[in-house]
Amino acid sequence: MTTLPEPDVSNQTVVETYHRLAALYDWFVTPLQASTRQRALELLAIERGEPVVEVGCGPGHALVALAERVGPDGDIVGLDAAASMVSRARRRAIREGANTRIETCLGDVRSLPFRGDVADVAFVEDTLELFAEDEMTTVLGELERFLRPDGRLCVVTMERAGAEDDLFVRAYDWLFERVPGYERFGCRPIYAARTLTEAGFEIERRERLRRARVWPVEILIARPP
């Protein structure tokens, strides 16, 4: 079985990196995510009133979009391990007038501060790939725990399967393995579909897109075991 390049730093180091660079991430990365995020939310087909949790909410762009879809009766919770990301998400919700429907909290997705069977939808955008392979299993176990049996999971990530020879993926691997300090960002292309399936999730839909025509991203919609 093909293995992933593993980060030589702890997840806490990755969290500290995003804490320091939250503003730059908000300004330069989130605009590139907009089109794939919109498509992912279309595929999720969120209904009004559904409770939704986003893990790895970052600066809160998806939280606002989710709040628009669930309407005034829906509840949105956004969780991130980087304090400055949570602060930016909270301020964005206030600016957009969505703070009454959005709750933001600081926490670790490997040990979610939620009771079980509480959410209809879990949204995970550009977050699963920040963890080592064994930690991904823990993350998915937590997602399964708080999702209702008929709930659904949406993962947006860089899928490695079928793209091993992609120029973008090869460049990313080179940076990850050869450039000192780059592993502090944590992210790299992963075998996301394989990881979900091995965790017992049933993938109902997958769609591959490219951000800015070069960045390969896959959207996975799955049901919990």
N, C-alpha and C positions, 0 to 999 in steps of 0.2 A: 504494500500500500504506500502510495506516495505521501511523504510527510511535508509539513509546511516549514518554512524558515521560522525559527522561534526567536522572539526577542530576548536579548541578553540583559534586559532590565526588568524590574518589577512593575506590576500594574500601577503601584503607587507612584513610581517615577513617571509613567505615562500620564497619570492624572495630574501630577504637578506641572507637566509640560503644557497640557491644555488649560490648566488654571492660569498660567502666566500668559498664554497666547490667545486667550478667549476673544479679545477685541480683533486681532488680526484674522482669526478664524471666521469671525462674524462678517468681517468686511470682504474677505477674499475667497473663502471656501464656500460659504453658504449660497452665494449667487450661482455657483456651478451646480449645486444640488437641487435647485428649484424645479427644473423640468422633471427629473426623475422622482422627486418627492410628489409632485402633482400627479404623475402617472400612478405611483404606488397607492396614493389615496383614492384614485379612481378605481383601481382594482380591488381595494378593500371594501368599497361600497358601504361605507359606514352609515348607519341609520341614525335618525334623530333620537336622542335620549340614551344612546349607548354609552356605558362607562368605558373609557379608554385610558391606557397607561402608555406613556412613551418612556422607554429607558434609554439613557444617553441623550437627553433632550437638547443638549448644547445650548445655544443662545435663544432657543424658543420659537424659531420660525414654524416648525411643524405643529407646535402646540396651538398656535393661533389658527392655523389652517384646520386643525382637528376640531377646535372649538366652533368654527363656522359650520362644520358638518353635523355636529351633534346637537346644535341648537341650544336654546336656553335651558332645556331640561337635562342636558347631558353633563357628565362630569369628566374632566380631563386632569390627569396627574402626570407631571413631568419630573423625572428623576435624573440626576447627574451626579457624578462623583467629584466634579470640579466646582468649587464654590463660586468662582467668578462666572462660570457658565450659568449656574442657577440664578445668580443675581441678574445677569443680562436677560435670561428668560423671564424672570419676574417683572423686570422693567418693561420688557416688550409687551407682555400681557396687559399691563396697566395702560401703556400708550395706545394699544389697540382696543381698549375697552372690554377686554375679555377676562379680566382678572377674577370676576365673580364665578367663572366657570373653570378656571385653571388654577390648580394647586401645584406649586413647585416645591421639591424637597431635595435635600442633599443626602445621598446614600449610595451604597454599593450594590450593583445589580446581582452580585454573587450571593447577596444576603438581603433580599428585598424587605423593606419595612412594611409589608402588607400582609393581611391575612389571606387565606386561600379562597379561590373561586369568587373573585370580586370583579374581574374585568371581562368584557366581551371582546376587547381588541387590545393587542400589544403591538406597538410600533417600535421598530428598532432600526434606526438609520445610521449607517457608518459607525457602528459601535461593536458588533460582534467580533470584528477583526482586530480589535484592540487587545484581545486576550489570547493567551497561550491555548493550545488545543485542549488540554485537560480542563482549563478554566471555562472554555466554551461550553463543555458538558454541564458544568455547574450552573452557568448562566441559563442554559436552556431548561434545566431542571427547575429553576426558580420561576421561569416564565410559565412552564407547565403548571406549577403549583398555584399561581394566582389567577390563571385563566380559567374561566368556566368551561365545563366539558364541551360545550358547543361553541366555544370562542374561536378566535383565529389570530394568528401571528403573521405579521408582515416584517420581513427582513430585507433591507436594502443594503447591498454590500458589493465589494469587488469579488466576483466569482472566478476562481482559478480554473475550474474544470472546463476543458475545451479552449482555454485561452492561454495555455502554458507558453506558447510561442508568440503570443501577442507582443508587439513592440513595447506597449505601455507596461505590460506585466513584467517583461524582462528588465525594463528600465527601473521599475519599482524594486524588483528583487536586487538589482545591482546597488541601488541607493541603500536599501535596507541592510545589505550585507557588507558593503565596502565603505560607506561614508560614515566616519566617526560621529556618533551622536544622533544619527538619523533614527536609530531604533527607539529613541525616546518618544517618538510619535506613536509607536506601537502598531500602526495600521499597515497591512499588506494584503494582497489577494489571498483568499482562503477557499477551501472546498466547502462552501456554505451548504449547498443542497445535501451533500453527503453527511455533513455534521448534523443537520436537522433530522435526516432520515435515521441515522444511527441513534439519535436521542428519542426516536419513536414518533416524531411528528410526521403527519401525512401531508405531503406537498400537493396542493390542489392546482396551483398555477405558478408558472415562472416565466419571466419575460426579461430579455437582455437588451440593454440600451447603452448608449454612449453619451457621456457628458462632454460637452465642447468637442464632440466628434472624435475624441481620443481616449477618454477615460471609461473603460468597460465596467458596467454596473449591472447587477442582476437583481430583480425584484422577485421575492419568493413569498407566496401566500400559503400558509400551512395551518393544519388543525392539530390540536394537542392530542397526545395518545389517549 
